[in-house]
Amino acid sequence: MTDTLSSYSLLAIYSAMAVYAIAFVLFTLDLARRSSPAPAVAASETVTSARGGTKLLERLATDAPADAQPKGPRYLRAAMALTLLGWVLHVAGVALRGAAAGRVPWANMFEFSITAGAVIIGVFLAAQFWQDLRFLGAFITGFVLIVLGIATLNFYVDVVPLPPPLQSAWLVIHVFVAILGTSFFALGAGLSAVQLLQGRREDGLTTRPRFLETLPAADRLENLAYRVIVVGFVFWTFTLIAGAIWAEHAWGRYWGFDTKEVWTFIIWTIFAGYIHARATLGWRGSRSAWLAIIGFSAVLFNFGIVNVFFKGLHAYSGL
């Protein structure tokens, strides 16, 4: 039964990857459509009145024929629908992995990767009820595709029993909250990256890519990134505290300068500095954006490098 559920889990994950790939293409096509120059007004659309004035006809999109409507919204609607479908398949794959293991599905690198990918997509979809962030669709689906590709190719392990230190309720709390924090940091990094591009355009340093003209202003993107990162920082603070409590239960000390503990604290320090500098020192614009991106890069380093190449008490990658 375990092997069967594991096989179905992988099938669902692969299916989700295929759907995400199509969604990524559609999100990219939408950005390409936004980058296309607006069509010129035809000479037949202008008439000269008896008084010599000029009037433009059929300027509104709602007056144009149905087949002349821009394709962008269609691309976006299809991309979002496919992202939702892929997320449902993705969550099913994670749930099947948990059913095969008889526990929460985030006890090793492979399981953490597939669960984190599902939560990142879930946060992106849920964020649409707050703000229209569909312009980040290519970044989010592309990033999750890379995560799932690396996980299935390099991190996959069969279902095995948990090591004794992981047989704790803190596995459910500590790791899942860390996944939530990572998801909000990913969204904040995407917004910060777009902010950097938008800031360069607004400063007159570049006019490309042209789709930036259809996106929010740089200061608006910065405010959105700040709000998202603050939420991630709250989750990461709880992750740090919960990890210390779990360490005391498992190893009899709250802090031992283990490599994973140190990097978790480094990440917390970077984002604490980001919030403090922006709130009190007036770090705005590109400086705050770069600090947010550096913080998320530290998260990726902690996950992809520290977990794999550094040994310590937290060496539960399963590899």
N, C-alpha and C positions, 0 to 999 in steps of 0.2 A: 504493500500500500504506500509506503514511504517513497519508494522509487517511482511509482506511478504518479503520485502527487507532484513530486519534483519535476518529472517530465512535463506534466501539464503546466506547471509553473513556468518552466523555461519557454514552452510554446506560447504562453500568454505574453511573456516578456518580449519574445521575438516579434510577435504580432503587434504589440504596442510600438516597438521600434519602427516597424514598417509604416504604421500609421503616422507616427511622429515625423518620419522622413518626408512623407507627402505633405504634411502640414508645414514643415520647414520650407519646402519648395514654394508653397502657396504664400507663406509670409514673406519670403524673399521676392516673389513676383509682385506682391503688393508694394514693397519698398521700391522695386524697379519701376513700377507704374507711377509712383509718387515722384520719382526722379525724372520722368519724361516731361519735356516742356509742354506747357498748355497749348492746345491747338489754336492757331490764329483764327481770327474772325473772318469769314469769307466775305468777299465784296458784295455778294448778293444779300448779306445780312444787314446792309446799311442802305437806307433810303434817305433821300433829301426831301424835306418838306417844302411846301410852297414858299415858306419864309426863308428858306436857305439853311435851316437848321438840319442837324444830323441825328437820326434816331437809330438805335441798335435794336434789332429784332431777335427774338429767340435767344436771349442771353442766359436765361435761367435754365438750369439743368432739368427742372421739372417740365419745361416746355419741349425738351428735346425728345425725339423718338426713343422708344424703349431700347432699340438696338444700339443707340448712340450713347447710352449711359456709360459712365466710367466703370471699368471692371474691378477697381480696387475694393469696394465694399463686398462684391461677390467673393473675391479672393479671401478677404478677411473673414467673412461669415463661414465659408467652407473650411478655412484653416482653423478657426475656433471650434467648429463642429468636429473636425477630425482630431484636434487636440483633446477635446472632451472624450471622444471615443477611445483614443489611445490611452488616456488616463484611466478609463474604466477597465480596459484590458490590463493595464499596468498594475492597478490596485488588485485585480483578480490574481495576477501572477504573484504579487507579494503575499496575498492572503493564502494562496495555495502553498507557497514556501513555508509560511508559518504553520499551516495545517500539517505539512509533511514533517516538520521538525517538532511539532507539539509544543511550541513556545513562540515568543515574539520573534519576527524575522529580521533581527538586526544584531546578531551576535558575532558576525565576522565581516570581513571587507566586502564580500559579494552581497550579503544580505543588507548591510548598511548602504551600499551603493544603490541597489534597486529600491529600497525604501526611501532613501533620500531623494532619488529621482522622482518618485511618485509624489512626495510631499512638495517638492519644488514646483512641479506642474500644478498640484492642487492649490498652492498659495497663489500662483500666477492666475489661475482661473477664478479663485475667490476674490482676488484683488480687483477684478473687473467690476464687481458690485460697488467698489469704492471709487476707482478712477478708471478711465479708459487707457489701459496700458497695452493694448494689442500691438502697438508698434514694437514691443519687446518680444513678440512671439518668435521671431527668427532666432534671437539670442537664447531664449529659454529652451525652445525645442532643440536647437542645435547643441546647447550645452548638455542637456539631459541625454541626447543621443550619444554624445561622446562618453558620458559617464556610464551609460548602459553598455556601450560597445567595449569599453575597457573592462567593465565588470564581468561580462560574459566571456571575454577572451582570456583575460589574465587573472581574474580574482575568483573564478568559479570553484567552489568546493562542494563535495557531497554533504548531505545532512549528517552531522555528528553530534553526540551528546555535549552539553555545555561543560566547560571546566568548572571546578568547584567555586572559584571566586565569582563567576558570572551567574551562579544559581542564586539570584537575589532579586527582590522586587525593584531594586535600584536600576537593574538592567532596563526595565520597562520605562522608568521615569527619566533617569539620567541621559540615556542615549537618545530617546525620542525627543526630549527637549533640545538636545544638541542638534538633532536633525532639523527641528523647527527653526532654531537660530541660524543654521547654515542656509536654509531656504530663504529667509528674509535678507540675509547678507547677499545672497546671489541676486535677488531682485534689486537690492540697493546698488550693487556693483553694475548691473546692466543700466540702471538709470544714470549712474555717475559717468559711465562710458559715453552714453548719448549726450549727457550734459557737456562733456569736454568737447565733443564734435560741434554741438550747438554753440558753445561759447566761442570757438574759433570762427564760426560763420558770422556770429553777431559782431565780433571784433574786426571783421573784414579781412581775416587772414586767409579765408578760403570761401569758395562758393559751392563746394561739393562736399558730400553728396547732396543732390538737390532735394531729396526727400525730407531733409531737415527743415525745409520751409513749411512743411505740413505738421511738424511736431511742436510740442509746447516750448516756450522760451527756456533759456538755460537756467534762470533763477527759479522758474517753476519746477523744472526737473530736479534741481538741487533740493528744493523744499520737499518734494516727494521722496527723494532718496533719503533725506534726513529722517523723515517720519518712519520709513520702512526700516532703516538701520536701527533706530531707537527701539523698535519692537524686537528686532533680532538681538540687540544688546541685552534687553531684559531676559530673553530666553538664555543667552550665553552666560549671563551672571548666575542664573539659577543652575545652569550646567556646571559651572565651576564650584558652586556651593555644594550641589548634590554629589559631585564627584569626590569632594573632600570628605563628606559624611560617609559615602560608600567605602572610600579608602580606609577610613578609621574602622569600619565594621570588618572589612576584608583583611587588612594588614596591620591594624593596630596603630595607625598614625594618619593624621589628616593630610600631611604634606611630606613628600620624600624626594623632591627634585627629580622625579622620574621624567624622562624626555617628553612624554605625552602631557604630563601635568604642566611642565614648563611652557610648552607651546600653546596649550590652552590658555595659560595666563598671559602669554605674549599677545595672543589674539584679543583677549579681553582688554589689555592695556592699549592696543592700537585703536580699538573702537571707543574706548573711554577717552582717549586723547582726541579722537575725531569729534566726539560730542562736546567735550570741554572746549576745544579750540574754536569750534564753530560758534558755541554759545557765548564765550567770554572774550576770546581774542580776536573775534571778527574774521576768522578764517573762512572766506567764502570763495566761490568760483572754483578755479582749477585746483587750488590747494586742497580744499575739502574733498573734491572728487577723487584726486589722486590718493588721498589718505584712505578713502573708502575702498578703492580698488586694491591698494596695498593690503588692507585688512582682509579682504576676501582672498587675495593671493596667499596670505598666511594660513587661511582656513584650508585652502587646497593643498598647500605644502604639508600641513599637519595631517591631512587625510592621506594624500598620495605618496608622500616621502617618509614622514615620521613613522606611519603605521607599517610601512613595508621594510624600510632599511635601518631603522633604529630599534634596538632591542631594549626591553624593559619589562616592568610588571604589567604594562598595558599591551603587551604583544599578543593580541588575540585576533590577528588578521585572518587566521585559518590557513595561511599559505605555507 
